[in-house]
Amino acid sequence: MEEKFNHSEIELEILRKIEENPNLTQRQIAKYLGLSLGKTNYLIKALLDKGLLKINNFRRSDNKLGYLYLLTPEGAEKKRNLTILFFKRTSEEFDKLKKEMEHLQNT
């Protein structure tokens, strides 16, 4: 995913996945995104530092310490804004490709 998407799109995907399932581990998020665990940890810490995520500790039944990631209101707003930007950029790319295809067909 790193090669195909820019930083804001990776942040958007992290926010989406966490909103869908707050119980995901960093390892699961990393696997989904195709990123290293270290980079995923770095990105999640950055989202925490920006106040877009908060973290709650809880104890699992196997007595291992676990985490629950939650979007803050600011995180939900950031996700909304990033989604709008993503759709706008995708729409512009689509329009550009459509014009290019029409040009190629007319030559």
PyMOL commands that set and color helices and strands:
alter all, ss='L'
color gray80, all
select helices_A, chain A and resi 7-20+26-33+37-49+73-106
alter helices_A, ss='H'
color red, helices_A
select strands_A, chain A and resi 53-59+65-71
alter strands_A, ss='S'
color yellow, strands_A
deselect
rebuild
show_as cartoon
